Amino acid sequence: MNITVSLAQGRVPVTILHVHGDLDASSYTDLIAKGQAVYNAGARDILLDLGDLSYISSSGLVALHRVALIVRGEKPSDPEPGWAAFHAIDRDRDTGLQQHVKLLNLQPRVDTVLQTVGFKQFFEVHTDLATAIASF
């Protein structure tokens, strides 16, 4: 997996993380680390461009959740192992859409996974970059 970063200016500055490849057990900590790094650098509104994400595993779902926690200002510890991580995600999923982390350009396979696990109730999803930036 590769992650590139770009910035866009809407009503507020938006940091865009472009995720390329597979988001799985071998790479999920990279997304968490990049989310933490841009947050530490001052990013408060993050758009995750998943247009080049071909696969997401359960570890990838944990990474998306952790980035949302980071941007909410929570200090997540190391990703919780196993079922505990999914219980945390399940509790958070019902809190509504995230205001400061949004998703862009889901591939059909990734979209199906996010729909199946209920993440589309947790993350606002866009198909157009300009609309996504304006939504912050």
C-alpha angles and dihedrals in degrees: 000000000000127000124198126185131217134168130227131185120224123142082315132018111274123201112210120205109198108203117201127188128001126345104207144122092301095053112023094097088058091062092046091050092048091049090051092047095052091044090052088050090056106270112147100165116052129184115196108209104204097171091117095039105113099178138018124191131191088272088056090054089053089052093052090050092048092052089053090051092049093051090048085060095250118141103228115197120221110316108283114249125245124329094357089071091053093048088054090049091048092052092049096044091074094054091084135245119338112247098202105035120056136167130234135196104359115199112231094253093049091043090055092052093048091047092048095052094042098248091132085070089054102041128046108231126209134185097194124063097212092049091047093052092047090052093070 
